[in-house]
């Protein structure tokens, strides 16, 4: 019989050394650094963050700007969100979507970063969908009421009626030359107004 040759398995590759990544977080801001940043920001008109960072050891221009905008600026509130704040955030997010800069501008005392973080917290905590639906219905009802009020104001305004009458009488007195046919493109356009002004 033919004796089978025994094969040895291929040698295992040498174990790779582990790659360990160590993240160095920036040091926390001290009260002295905050005071220095406030003084420098005021001297530089709350701009020129690279110039400010040169005077702040261990700090970049971006970290200085972010520290100012999100923590030290006078108009940034550091109070917990209330139910009213959450409702306002819900309405703004429904209207504006994920445009966080606009949402941050619409709410005094809250930055876009804080508003986005709060929105994520609400979504993670299972913010009631019923509240979202109710807020949408309320928003649609408010928009409908606003539209009805504006239509009523437009139709009943005596000033608007007087202006419409004066405009109609000025165009009625306008007579275009007989050789110029008044087509559909000319009627109601700026050309009609300019033609009437020339006469």
N, CA and C atoms as an extended XYZ file, in Angstrom:
597
Properties=species:S:1:pos:R:3:atomname:S:1:resname:S:1:resid:I:1 pbc="F F F"
N         0.803       -1.169        0.000 N   UNK     1
C         0.000        0.000        0.000 CA  UNK     1
C         0.852        1.241        0.000 C   UNK     1
N         0.165        2.188       -0.502 N   UNK     2
C         0.855        3.464       -0.583 CA  UNK     2
C         0.648        4.236        0.700 C   UNK     2
N         1.708        4.549        1.269 N   UNK     3
C         1.609        5.237        2.547 CA  UNK     3
C         1.413        6.733        2.308 C   UNK     3
N         0.369        7.262        2.943 N   UNK     4
C         0.065        8.681        2.762 CA  UNK     4
C         1.049        9.521        3.547 C   UNK     4
N         1.426       10.556        2.876 N   UNK     5
C         2.353       11.461        3.540 CA  UNK     5
C         1.575       12.380        4.471 C   UNK     5
N         2.121       12.558        5.588 N   UNK     6
C         1.471       13.441        6.549 CA  UNK     6
C         1.917       14.874        6.263 C   UNK     6
N         0.913       15.727        6.149 N   UNK     7
C         1.235       17.139        5.900 CA  UNK     7
C         1.126       17.911        7.193 C   UNK     7
N         2.028       18.770        7.357 N   UNK     8
C         1.985       19.630        8.539 CA  UNK     8
C         1.279       20.928        8.173 C   UNK     8
N         0.486       21.424        9.074 N   UNK     9
C        -0.210       22.671        8.764 CA  UNK     9
C         0.805       23.802        8.630 C   UNK     9
N         0.418       24.829        7.844 N   UNK    10
C         1.343       25.958        7.685 CA  UNK    10
C         1.556       26.655        9.018 C   UNK    10
N         2.690       27.236        9.183 N   UNK    11
C         2.967       27.901       10.468 CA  UNK    11
C         2.056       29.119       10.645 C   UNK    11
N         1.656       29.319       11.859 N   UNK    12
C         0.805       30.464       12.178 CA  UNK    12
C         1.622       31.744       12.093 C   UNK    12
N         0.958       32.801       11.594 N   UNK    13
C         1.702       34.073       11.540 CA  UNK    13
C         2.006       34.563       12.948 C   UNK    13
N         3.043       35.311       13.013 N   UNK    14
C         3.436       35.859       14.314 CA  UNK    14
C         2.351       36.817       14.794 C   UNK    14
N         2.039       36.792       16.063 N   UNK    15
C         0.987       37.691       16.559 CA  UNK    15
C         1.388       39.148       16.367 C   UNK    15
N         0.411       39.889       15.922 N   UNK    16
C         0.663       41.315       15.699 CA  UNK    16
C         0.668       42.040       17.035 C   UNK    16
N         1.519       42.990       17.119 N   UNK    17
C         1.480       43.775       18.366 CA  UNK    17
C         0.192       44.599       18.393 C   UNK    17
N        -0.376       44.721       19.553 N   UNK    18
C        -1.596       45.491       19.710 CA  UNK    18
C        -1.317       46.974       19.537 C   UNK    18
N        -2.235       47.597       18.877 N   UNK    19
C        -2.122       49.040       18.702 CA  UNK    19
C        -2.975       49.702       19.772 C   UNK    19
N        -2.357       50.398       20.617 N   UNK    20
C        -3.067       51.070       21.697 CA  UNK    20
C        -3.083       52.565       21.385 C   UNK    20
N        -4.270       53.077       21.346 N   UNK    21
C        -4.428       54.502       21.078 CA  UNK    21
C        -4.766       55.190       22.388 C   UNK    21
N        -3.971       56.138       22.691 N   UNK    22
C        -4.221       56.902       23.904 CA  UNK    22
C        -4.649       58.305       23.504 C   UNK    22
N        -5.808       58.665       23.940 N   UNK    23
C        -6.321       60.001       23.658 CA  UNK    23
C        -5.950       60.919       24.810 C   UNK    23
N        -5.393       62.021       24.434 N   UNK    24
C        -5.091       63.022       25.448 CA  UNK    24
C        -6.127       64.115       25.354 C   UNK    24
N        -6.941       64.173       26.349 N   UNK    25
C        -7.958       65.213       26.385 CA  UNK    25
C        -7.324       66.522       26.822 C   UNK    25
N        -7.829       67.615       26.303 N   UNK    26
C        -7.269       68.895       26.726 CA  UNK    26
C        -7.567       69.133       28.204 C   UNK    26
N        -6.711       69.841       28.863 N   UNK    27
C        -6.959       70.111       30.283 CA  UNK    27
C        -8.206       70.975       30.462 C   UNK    27
N        -8.825       70.820       31.590 N   UNK    28
C       -10.036       71.595       31.889 CA  UNK    28
C        -9.682       73.074       32.011 C   UNK    28
N       -10.665       73.890       31.705 N   UNK    29
C       -10.462       75.329       31.801 CA  UNK    29
C       -10.504       75.741       33.269 C   UNK    29
N        -9.565       76.548       33.642 N   UNK    30
C        -9.512       77.054       35.009 CA  UNK    30
C       -10.209       78.410       35.078 C   UNK    30
N       -10.617       78.836       36.257 N   UNK    31
C       -11.235       80.168       36.381 CA  UNK    31
C       -10.294       81.294       35.934 C   UNK    31
N        -8.990       81.108       36.150 N   UNK    32
C        -8.025       82.132       35.714 CA  UNK    32
C        -7.992       82.223       34.196 C   UNK    32
N        -8.037       81.047       33.533 N   UNK    33
C        -8.047       81.050       32.068 CA  UNK    33
C        -9.335       81.666       31.536 C   UNK    33
N       -10.456       81.385       32.195 N   UNK    34
C       -11.721       81.973       31.777 CA  UNK    34
C       -11.671       83.498       31.882 C   UNK    34
N       -11.120       83.995       32.986 N   UNK    35
C       -11.019       85.451       33.168 CA  UNK    35
C       -10.106       86.062       32.109 C   UNK    35
N        -8.996       85.380       31.827 N   UNK    36
C        -8.069       85.879       30.815 CA  UNK    36
C        -8.730       85.856       29.435 C   UNK    36
N        -9.481       84.785       29.146 N   UNK    37
C       -10.164       84.690       27.855 CA  UNK    37
C       -11.215       85.790       27.717 C   UNK    37
N       -11.954       86.070       28.767 N   UNK    38
C       -12.945       87.149       28.708 CA  UNK    38
C       -12.279       88.490       28.436 C   UNK    38
N       -11.162       88.734       29.106 N   UNK    39
C       -10.458       90.005       28.904 CA  UNK    39
C        -9.928       90.118       27.485 C   UNK    39
N        -9.300       89.051       26.976 N   UNK    40
C        -8.739       89.075       25.628 CA  UNK    40
C        -9.823       89.152       24.556 C   UNK    40
N       -10.929       88.454       24.776 N   UNK    41
C       -12.018       88.493       23.802 CA  UNK    41
C       -12.597       89.901       23.710 C   UNK    41
N       -12.740       90.558       24.842 N   UNK    42
C       -13.264       91.921       24.837 CA  UNK    42
C       -12.288       92.876       24.144 C   UNK    42
N       -10.994       92.714       24.398 N   UNK    43
C        -9.988       93.573       23.769 CA  UNK    43
C        -9.966       93.391       22.257 C   UNK    43
N       -10.253       92.176       21.792 N   UNK    44
C       -10.203       91.886       20.355 CA  UNK    44
C       -11.588       91.870       19.709 C   UNK    44
N       -12.549       92.486       20.341 N   UNK    45
C       -13.911       92.648       19.819 CA  UNK    45
C       -14.579       91.308       19.511 C   UNK    45
N       -14.282       90.311       20.319 N   UNK    46
C       -14.881       88.982       20.190 CA  UNK    46
C       -14.646       88.381       18.811 C   UNK    46
N       -13.511       88.718       18.239 N   UNK    47
C       -13.069       88.170       16.958 CA  UNK    47
C       -11.576       87.892       17.090 C   UNK    47
N       -10.954       87.559       16.003 N   UNK    48
C        -9.502       87.321       15.963 CA  UNK    48
C        -9.082       86.270       16.991 C   UNK    48
N        -9.690       85.104       16.898 N   UNK    49
C        -9.441       84.058       17.874 CA  UNK    49
C        -8.026       83.507       17.785 C   UNK    49
N        -7.405       83.582       16.630 N   UNK    50
C        -6.017       83.104       16.540 CA  UNK    50
C        -5.087       84.025       17.332 C   UNK    50
N        -5.360       85.315       17.295 N   UNK    51
C        -4.556       86.253       18.083 CA  UNK    51
C        -4.774       86.016       19.582 C   UNK    51
N        -6.003       85.738       19.947 N   UNK    52
C        -6.315       85.454       21.352 CA  UNK    52
C        -5.603       84.181       21.794 C   UNK    52
N        -5.603       83.160       20.920 N   UNK    53
C        -4.991       81.872       21.272 CA  UNK    53
C        -3.484       82.000       21.472 C   UNK    53
N        -2.858       82.926       20.772 N   UNK    54
C        -1.411       83.120       20.969 CA  UNK    54
C        -1.099       83.590       22.384 C   UNK    54
N        -2.032       84.264       22.998 N   UNK    55
C        -1.826       84.745       24.366 CA  UNK    55
C        -2.268       83.729       25.415 C   UNK    55
N        -2.895       82.650       24.959 N   UNK    56
C        -3.378       81.619       25.876 CA  UNK    56
C        -2.533       80.361       25.678 C   UNK    56
N        -1.658       80.029       26.608 N   UNK    57
C        -0.858       78.816       26.429 CA  UNK    57
C        -1.737       77.569       26.479 C   UNK    57
N        -1.406       76.580       25.693 N   UNK    58
C        -2.079       75.276       25.614 CA  UNK    58
C        -3.482       75.353       25.018 C   UNK    58
N        -3.878       76.451       24.411 N   UNK    59
C        -5.222       76.578       23.860 CA  UNK    59
C        -5.147       76.975       22.391 C   UNK    59
N        -6.022       76.337       21.591 N   UNK    60
C        -6.083       76.669       20.169 CA  UNK    60
C        -7.140       77.754       19.955 C   UNK    60
N        -7.135       78.311       18.752 N   UNK    61
C        -8.123       79.341       18.434 CA  UNK    61
C        -9.528       78.768       18.494 C   UNK    61
N        -9.681       77.543       18.011 N   UNK    62
C       -11.001       76.923       18.021 CA  UNK    62
C       -11.497       76.674       19.444 C   UNK    62
N       -10.608       76.182       20.314 N   UNK    63
C       -11.048       75.924       21.688 CA  UNK    63
C       -11.394       77.227       22.409 C   UNK    63
N       -10.656       78.297       22.116 N   UNK    64
C       -10.981       79.593       22.720 CA  UNK    64
C       -12.346       80.092       22.247 C   UNK    64
N       -12.571       79.996       20.940 N   UNK    65
C       -13.848       80.447       20.392 CA  UNK    65
C       -15.012       79.628       20.944 C   UNK    65
N       -14.843       78.311       20.969 N   UNK    66
C       -15.915       77.451       21.480 CA  UNK    66
C       -16.181       77.709       22.961 C   UNK    66
N       -15.123       77.905       23.731 N   UNK    67
C       -15.306       78.190       25.155 CA  UNK    67
C       -16.089       79.484       25.338 C   UNK    67
N       -15.772       80.476       24.537 N   UNK    68
C       -16.478       81.748       24.640 CA  UNK    68
C       -17.941       81.597       24.230 C   UNK    68
N       -18.166       81.022       23.051 N   UNK    69
C       -19.524       80.952       22.510 CA  UNK    69
C       -20.466       80.103       23.343 C   UNK    69
N       -19.973       78.981       23.858 N   UNK    70
C       -20.861       78.028       24.500 CA  UNK    70
C       -20.849       78.073       26.021 C   UNK    70
N       -19.932       78.855       26.608 N   UNK    71
C       -19.867       78.859       28.068 CA  UNK    71
C       -19.792       80.249       28.688 C   UNK    71
N       -19.036       81.140       28.090 N   UNK    72
C       -18.761       82.408       28.760 CA  UNK    72
C       -19.555       83.602       28.249 C   UNK    72
N       -20.136       83.525       27.068 N   UNK    73
C       -20.872       84.663       26.519 CA  UNK    73
C       -22.023       85.023       27.457 C   UNK    73
N       -22.305       86.317       27.556 N   UNK    74
C       -23.306       86.789       28.513 CA  UNK    74
C       -24.703       86.270       28.210 C   UNK    74
N       -25.000       86.044       26.936 N   UNK    75
C       -26.365       85.656       26.598 CA  UNK    75
C       -26.592       84.148       26.581 C   UNK    75
N       -25.680       83.360       27.128 N   UNK    76
C       -25.850       81.912       27.190 CA  UNK    76
C       -26.342       81.537       28.578 C   UNK    76
N       -27.526       80.915       28.621 N   UNK    77
C       -28.090       80.470       29.890 CA  UNK    77
C       -27.528       79.103       30.243 C   UNK    77
N       -27.329       78.887       31.520 N   UNK    78
C       -26.899       77.577       32.010 CA  UNK    78
C       -27.915       77.083       33.023 C   UNK    78
N       -29.157       77.078       32.612 N   UNK    79
C       -30.206       76.601       33.491 CA  UNK    79
C       -30.836       75.379       32.844 C   UNK    79
N       -31.451       74.524       33.616 N   UNK    80
C       -32.062       73.322       33.040 CA  UNK    80
C       -33.253       73.666       32.146 C   UNK    80
N       -33.533       72.777       31.220 N   UNK    81
C       -34.658       72.968       30.317 CA  UNK    81
C       -35.964       72.704       31.063 C   UNK    81
N       -36.948       73.521       30.791 N   UNK    82
C       -38.282       73.336       31.361 CA  UNK    82
C       -39.178       72.694       30.299 C   UNK    82
N       -40.385       72.339       30.678 N   UNK    83
C       -41.339       71.760       29.723 CA  UNK    83
C       -41.676       72.772       28.637 C   UNK    83
N       -41.729       74.040       29.019 N   UNK    84
C       -42.002       75.093       28.034 CA  UNK    84
C       -40.859       75.207       27.027 C   UNK    84
N       -39.614       75.110       27.510 N   UNK    85
C       -38.464       75.134       26.613 CA  UNK    85
C       -38.502       73.954       25.644 C   UNK    85
N       -38.881       72.791       26.155 N   UNK    86
C       -38.967       71.605       25.301 CA  UNK    86
C       -40.045       71.760       24.239 C   UNK    86
N       -41.177       72.344       24.611 N   UNK    87
C       -42.242       72.577       23.637 CA  UNK    87
C       -41.799       73.553       22.555 C   UNK    87
N       -41.081       74.587       22.968 N   UNK    88
C       -40.581       75.561       21.995 CA  UNK    88
C       -39.575       74.905       21.052 C   UNK    88
N       -38.710       74.063       21.598 N   UNK    89
C       -37.749       73.337       20.774 CA  UNK    89
C       -38.472       72.424       19.787 C   UNK    89
N       -39.526       71.782       20.242 N   UNK    90
C       -40.304       70.897       19.378 CA  UNK    90
C       -40.936       71.675       18.225 C   UNK    90
N       -41.526       72.829       18.533 N   UNK    91
C       -42.136       73.650       17.486 CA  UNK    91
C       -41.099       74.149       16.498 C   UNK    91
N       -39.965       74.608       16.993 N   UNK    92
C       -38.916       75.109       16.102 CA  UNK    92
C       -38.356       73.997       15.219 C   UNK    92
N       -38.165       72.821       15.792 N   UNK    93
C       -37.633       71.712       14.997 CA  UNK    93
C       -38.638       71.294       13.937 C   UNK    93
N       -39.927       71.358       14.257 N   UNK    94
C       -40.950       71.019       13.269 CA  UNK    94
C       -40.930       72.019       12.120 C   UNK    94
N       -40.750       73.306       12.442 N   UNK    95
C       -40.737       74.346       11.408 CA  UNK    95
C       -39.441       74.358       10.605 C   UNK    95
N       -38.299       74.267       11.299 N   UNK    96
C       -37.012       74.485       10.649 CA  UNK    96
C       -36.251       73.208       10.320 C   UNK    96
N       -36.673       72.098       10.871 N   UNK    97
C       -35.954       70.851       10.609 CA  UNK    97
C       -34.653       70.817       11.391 C   UNK    97
N       -33.616       70.244       10.787 N   UNK    98
C       -32.320       70.101       11.454 CA  UNK    98
C       -31.393       71.282       11.192 C   UNK    98
N       -31.925       72.459       11.023 N   UNK    99
C       -31.092       73.654       10.839 CA  UNK    99
C       -30.830       74.257       12.208 C   UNK    99
N       -29.811       73.729       12.874 N   UNK   100
C       -29.577       74.040       14.280 CA  UNK   100
C       -29.105       75.465       14.489 C   UNK   100
N       -28.387       76.037       13.533 N   UNK   101
C       -27.961       77.432       13.701 CA  UNK   101
C       -29.161       78.363       13.765 C   UNK   101
N       -30.144       78.114       12.901 N   UNK   102
C       -31.345       78.950       12.914 CA  UNK   102
C       -32.154       78.725       14.184 C   UNK   102
N       -32.203       77.491       14.653 N   UNK   103
C       -32.921       77.207       15.896 CA  UNK   103
C       -32.225       77.905       17.058 C   UNK   103
N       -30.890       77.871       17.090 N   UNK   104
C       -30.152       78.545       18.152 CA  UNK   104
C       -30.344       80.054       18.126 C   UNK   104
N       -30.475       80.623       16.921 N   UNK   105
C       -30.704       82.063       16.819 CA  UNK   105
C       -32.113       82.440       17.256 C   UNK   105
N       -33.057       81.525       17.056 N   UNK   106
C       -34.454       81.816       17.389 CA  UNK   106
C       -34.713       81.803       18.888 C   UNK   106
N       -33.871       81.125       19.644 N   UNK   107
C       -34.074       81.016       21.091 CA  UNK   107
C       -32.984       81.820       21.789 C   UNK   107
N       -33.398       82.831       22.527 N   UNK   108
C       -32.424       83.656       23.223 CA  UNK   108
C       -31.828       82.874       24.395 C   UNK   108
N       -30.517       82.916       24.517 N   UNK   109
C       -29.855       82.310       25.660 CA  UNK   109
C       -29.455       80.863       25.473 C   UNK   109
N       -29.737       80.281       24.322 N   UNK   110
C       -29.363       78.892       24.063 CA  UNK   110
C       -28.597       78.841       22.753 C   UNK   110
N       -27.462       78.165       22.766 N   UNK   111
C       -26.687       78.043       21.539 CA  UNK   111
C       -27.200       76.866       20.720 C   UNK   111
N       -26.774       76.813       19.472 N   UNK   112
C       -27.215       75.735       18.583 CA  UNK   112
C       -26.739       74.383       19.106 C   UNK   112
N       -25.550       74.355       19.680 N   UNK   113
C       -25.013       73.108       20.222 CA  UNK   113
C       -25.877       72.596       21.378 C   UNK   113
N       -26.303       73.488       22.252 N   UNK   114
C       -27.132       73.099       23.392 CA  UNK   114
C       -28.493       72.605       22.913 C   UNK   114
N       -29.066       73.289       21.920 N   UNK   115
C       -30.377       72.886       21.412 CA  UNK   115
C       -30.304       71.512       20.746 C   UNK   115
N       -29.256       71.273       19.984 N   UNK   116
C       -29.106       69.969       19.323 CA  UNK   116
C       -28.904       68.863       20.348 C   UNK   116
N       -28.099       69.136       21.356 N   UNK   117
C       -27.875       68.143       22.406 CA  UNK   117
C       -29.178       67.833       23.141 C   UNK   117
N       -29.984       68.852       23.433 N   UNK   118
C       -31.258       68.627       24.117 CA  UNK   118
C       -32.215       67.817       23.239 C   UNK   118
N       -32.224       68.103       21.931 N   UNK   119
C       -33.088       67.358       21.023 CA  UNK   119
C       -32.714       65.867       21.030 C   UNK   119
N       -31.428       65.570       21.018 N   UNK   120
C       -30.990       64.173       21.059 CA  UNK   120
C       -31.374       63.520       22.381 C   UNK   120
N       -31.267       64.262       23.478 N   UNK   121
C       -31.676       63.725       24.780 CA  UNK   121
C       -33.164       63.389       24.784 C   UNK   121
N       -33.960       64.275       24.219 N   UNK   122
C       -35.404       64.039       24.188 CA  UNK   122
C       -35.747       62.826       23.328 C   UNK   122
N       -35.071       62.683       22.217 N   UNK   123
C       -35.341       61.532       21.353 CA  UNK   123
C       -34.922       60.231       22.014 C   UNK   123
N       -33.773       60.242       22.717 N   UNK   124
C       -33.299       59.033       23.399 CA  UNK   124
C       -34.220       58.639       24.551 C   UNK   124
N       -34.757       59.624       25.230 N   UNK   125
C       -35.590       59.338       26.402 CA  UNK   125
C       -37.013       58.950       26.018 C   UNK   125
N       -37.301       58.873       24.726 N   UNK   126
C       -38.641       58.493       24.303 CA  UNK   126
C       -39.629       59.613       24.471 C   UNK   126
N       -39.237       60.799       24.032 N   UNK   127
C       -40.122       61.956       24.108 CA  UNK   127
C       -41.467       61.563       23.517 C   UNK   127
N       -42.541       61.797       24.215 N   UNK   128
C       -43.846       61.293       23.779 CA  UNK   128
C       -44.213       61.751       22.371 C   UNK   128
N       -44.554       60.787       21.542 N   UNK   129
C       -44.976       61.098       20.178 CA  UNK   129
C       -46.300       61.851       20.189 C   UNK   129
N       -47.093       61.619       21.223 N   UNK   130
C       -48.373       62.326       21.326 CA  UNK   130
C       -48.144       63.826       21.477 C   UNK   130
N       -47.105       64.191       22.219 N   UNK   131
C       -46.800       65.616       22.383 CA  UNK   131
C       -46.381       66.216       21.049 C   UNK   131
N       -45.631       65.451       20.263 N   UNK   132
C       -45.207       65.933       18.958 CA  UNK   132
C       -46.413       66.118       18.040 C   UNK   132
N       -47.328       65.174       18.068 N   UNK   133
C       -48.521       65.280       17.232 CA  UNK   133
C       -49.380       66.457       17.670 C   UNK   133
N       -49.536       66.636       18.966 N   UNK   134
C       -50.326       67.756       19.475 CA  UNK   134
C       -49.685       69.088       19.096 C   UNK   134
N       -48.367       69.154       19.183 N   UNK   135
C       -47.682       70.392       18.828 CA  UNK   135
C       -47.842       70.689       17.340 C   UNK   135
N       -47.795       69.654       16.516 N   UNK   136
C       -47.989       69.866       15.079 CA  UNK   136
C       -49.389       70.375       14.784 C   UNK   136
N       -50.400       69.762       15.436 N   UNK   137
C       -51.773       70.207       15.229 CA  UNK   137
C       -51.946       71.648       15.691 C   UNK   137
N       -51.353       71.979       16.834 N   UNK   138
C       -51.439       73.343       17.358 CA  UNK   138
C       -50.782       74.333       16.408 C   UNK   138
N       -49.632       73.950       15.872 N   UNK   139
C       -48.908       74.810       14.946 CA  UNK   139
C       -49.711       75.021       13.669 C   UNK   139
N       -50.305       73.961       13.139 N   UNK   140
C       -51.122       74.084       11.935 CA  UNK   140
C       -52.352       74.949       12.194 C   UNK   140
N       -52.960       74.806       13.376 N   UNK   141
C       -54.123       75.622       13.721 CA  UNK   141
C       -53.733       77.096       13.826 C   UNK   141
N       -52.570       77.376       14.431 N   UNK   142
C       -52.103       78.760       14.540 CA  UNK   142
C       -51.845       79.347       13.166 C   UNK   142
N       -51.213       78.571       12.274 N   UNK   143
C       -50.941       79.054       10.922 CA  UNK   143
C       -52.241       79.331       10.172 C   UNK   143
N       -53.242       78.449       10.339 N   UNK   144
C       -54.527       78.651        9.669 CA  UNK   144
C       -55.210       79.914       10.195 C   UNK   144
N       -55.165       80.131       11.507 N   UNK   145
C       -55.765       81.335       12.086 CA  UNK   145
C       -55.062       82.592       11.580 C   UNK   145
N       -53.737       82.551       11.507 N   UNK   146
C       -52.978       83.695       11.003 CA  UNK   146
C       -53.347       84.005        9.559 C   UNK   146
N       -53.504       82.968        8.750 N   UNK   147
C       -53.857       83.178        7.349 CA  UNK   147
C       -55.253       83.779        7.233 C   UNK   147
N       -56.219       83.300        8.040 N   UNK   148
C       -57.569       83.854        7.994 CA  UNK   148
C       -57.585       85.309        8.438 C   UNK   148
N       -56.812       85.633        9.480 N   UNK   149
C       -56.751       87.017        9.951 CA  UNK   149
C       -56.150       87.922        8.889 C   UNK   149
N       -55.106       87.442        8.201 N   UNK   150
C       -54.484       88.287        7.175 CA  UNK   150
C       -55.423       88.491        6.003 C   UNK   150
N       -56.219       87.466        5.643 N   UNK   151
C       -57.198       87.626        4.559 CA  UNK   151
C       -58.267       88.618        4.974 C   UNK   151
N       -58.751       88.528        6.225 N   UNK   152
C       -59.758       89.469        6.710 CA  UNK   152
C       -59.218       90.888        6.721 C   UNK   152
N       -57.969       91.053        7.161 N   UNK   153
C       -57.365       92.382        7.204 CA  UNK   153
C       -57.223       92.950        5.808 C   UNK   153
N       -56.856       92.100        4.852 N   UNK   154
C       -56.668       92.584        3.487 CA  UNK   154
C       -57.997       92.990        2.857 C   UNK   154
N       -59.041       92.196        3.106 N   UNK   155
C       -60.319       92.499        2.457 CA  UNK   155
C       -61.015       93.689        3.107 C   UNK   155
N       -60.823       93.926        4.384 N   UNK   156
C       -61.564       94.970        5.079 CA  UNK   156
C       -60.795       96.278        5.221 C   UNK   156
N       -59.555       96.303        4.875 N   UNK   157
C       -58.755       97.492        5.106 CA  UNK   157
C       -59.216       98.642        4.205 C   UNK   157
N       -59.683       99.756        4.793 N   UNK   158
C       -60.121      100.876        3.957 CA  UNK   158
C       -58.943      101.503        3.209 C   UNK   158
N       -57.786      101.463        3.808 N   UNK   159
C       -56.609      102.021        3.145 CA  UNK   159
C       -56.280      101.215        1.893 C   UNK   159
N       -56.389       99.900        2.020 N   UNK   160
C       -56.105       99.027        0.874 CA  UNK   160
C       -57.142       99.237       -0.229 C   UNK   160
N       -58.417       99.391        0.166 N   UNK   161
C       -59.465       99.628       -0.829 CA  UNK   161
C       -59.248      100.957       -1.544 C   UNK   161
N       -58.880      101.999       -0.801 N   UNK   162
C       -58.648      103.308       -1.408 CA  UNK   162
C       -57.473      103.243       -2.380 C   UNK   162
N       -56.438      102.524       -2.013 N   UNK   163
C       -55.283      102.381       -2.895 CA  UNK   163
C       -55.651      101.623       -4.159 C   UNK   163
N       -56.452      100.572       -4.019 N   UNK   164
C       -56.879       99.802       -5.189 CA  UNK   164
C       -57.748      100.653       -6.110 C   UNK   164
N       -58.632      101.480       -5.541 N   UNK   165
C       -59.483      102.351       -6.366 CA  UNK   165
C       -58.644      103.380       -7.114 C   UNK   165
N       -57.665      103.976       -6.427 N   UNK   166
C       -56.817      104.982       -7.075 CA  UNK   166
C       -56.006      104.360       -8.200 C   UNK   166
N       -55.505      103.179       -7.974 N   UNK   167
C       -54.722      102.491       -8.999 CA  UNK   167
C       -55.590      102.124      -10.192 C   UNK   167
N       -56.806      101.639       -9.923 N   UNK   168
C       -57.704      101.267      -11.014 CA  UNK   168
C       -58.102      102.490      -11.829 C   UNK   168
N       -58.376      103.628      -11.153 N   UNK   169
C       -58.775      104.825      -11.895 CA  UNK   169
C       -57.621      105.372      -12.725 C   UNK   169
N       -56.394      105.251      -12.240 N   UNK   170
C       -55.255      105.748      -13.014 CA  UNK   170
C       -55.031      104.895      -14.252 C   UNK   170
N       -55.242      103.604      -14.141 N   UNK   171
C       -55.071      102.746      -15.310 CA  UNK   171
C       -56.261      102.876      -16.263 C   UNK   171
N       -57.456      103.187      -15.718 N   UNK   172
C       -58.634      103.349      -16.572 CA  UNK   172
C       -58.495      104.584      -17.441 C   UNK   172
N       -57.846      105.626      -16.925 N   UNK   173
C       -57.681      106.841      -17.706 CA  UNK   173
C       -56.585      106.708      -18.747 C   UNK   173
N       -55.837      105.659      -18.674 N   UNK   174
C       -54.750      105.444      -19.613 CA  UNK   174
C       -55.323      104.937      -20.932 C   UNK   174
N       -54.941      105.589      -22.018 N   UNK   175
C       -55.385      105.104      -23.322 CA  UNK   175
C       -54.152      104.842      -24.160 C   UNK   175
N       -54.001      103.620      -24.571 N   UNK   176
C       -52.866      103.263      -25.415 CA  UNK   176
C       -53.176      103.653      -26.849 C   UNK   176
N       -52.161      103.823      -27.626 N   UNK   177
C       -52.355      104.157      -29.039 CA  UNK   177
C       -53.120      103.035      -29.724 C   UNK   177
N       -53.876      103.395      -30.746 N   UNK   178
C       -54.713      102.411      -31.424 CA  UNK   178
C       -53.884      101.373      -32.163 C   UNK   178
N       -52.684      101.756      -32.610 N   UNK   179
C       -51.872      100.802      -33.372 CA  UNK   179
C       -51.207       99.782      -32.455 C   UNK   179
N       -51.222      100.006      -31.165 N   UNK   180
C       -50.646       99.037      -30.222 CA  UNK   180
C       -51.746       98.137      -29.707 C   UNK   180
N       -51.769       96.890      -30.122 N   UNK   181
C       -52.789       96.004      -29.574 CA  UNK   181
C       -52.443       95.627      -28.142 C   UNK   181
N       -53.424       95.601      -27.299 N   UNK   182
C       -53.199       95.252      -25.902 CA  UNK   182
C       -53.411       93.763      -25.740 C   UNK   182
N       -52.325       93.017      -25.788 N   UNK   183
C       -52.411       91.573      -25.678 CA  UNK   183
C       -52.424       91.125      -24.230 C   UNK   183
N       -52.563       89.835      -24.060 N   UNK   184
C       -52.599       89.265      -22.715 CA  UNK   184
C       -51.275       89.438      -22.007 C   UNK   184
N       -50.186       89.458      -22.791 N   UNK   185
C       -48.871       89.611      -22.172 CA  UNK   185
C       -48.683       91.026      -21.659 C   UNK   185
N       -49.303       92.008      -22.338 N   UNK   186
C       -49.132       93.400      -21.951 CA  UNK   186
C       -50.042       93.769      -20.781 C   UNK   186
N       -51.220       93.214      -20.755 N   UNK   187
C       -52.189       93.558      -19.704 CA  UNK   187
C       -51.697       93.049      -18.362 C   UNK   187
N       -51.754       93.909      -17.358 N   UNK   188
C       -51.390       93.517      -16.007 CA  UNK   188
C       -49.899       93.430      -15.780 C   UNK   188
N       -49.096       93.879      -16.691 N   UNK   189
C       -47.660       93.771      -16.514 CA  UNK   189
C       -47.063       95.144      -16.257 C   UNK   189
N       -45.768       95.155      -16.079 N   UNK   190
C       -45.078       96.425      -15.872 CA  UNK   190
C       -45.096       97.279      -17.131 C   UNK   190
N       -45.137       96.635      -18.307 N   UNK   191
C       -45.153       97.392      -19.538 CA  UNK   191
C       -46.394       98.264      -19.631 C   UNK   191
N       -47.526       97.756      -19.162 N   UNK   192
C       -48.760       98.534      -19.167 CA  UNK   192
C       -48.597       99.766      -18.279 C   UNK   192
N       -48.008       99.591      -17.127 N   UNK   193
C       -47.787      100.723      -16.242 CA  UNK   193
C       -46.867      101.753      -16.841 C   UNK   193
N       -45.768      101.292      -17.484 N   UNK   194
C       -44.850      102.237      -18.118 CA  UNK   194
C       -45.514      102.930      -19.305 C   UNK   194
N       -46.343      102.201      -20.055 N   UNK   195
C       -47.029      102.806      -21.188 CA  UNK   195
C       -47.987      103.878      -20.700 C   UNK   195
N       -48.654      103.646      -19.603 N   UNK   196
C       -49.598      104.633      -19.056 CA  UNK   196
C       -48.861      105.864      -18.525 C   UNK   196
N       -47.656      105.655      -17.978 N   UNK   197
C       -46.898      106.782      -17.454 CA  UNK   197
C       -46.379      107.677      -18.566 C   UNK   197
N       -46.146      107.109      -19.755 N   UNK   198
C       -45.622      107.909      -20.868 CA  UNK   198
C       -46.677      108.822      -21.434 C   UNK   198
N       -47.935      108.477      -21.311 N   UNK   199
C       -49.021      109.262      -21.907 CA  UNK   199
C       -49.301      110.520      -21.114 C   UNK   199
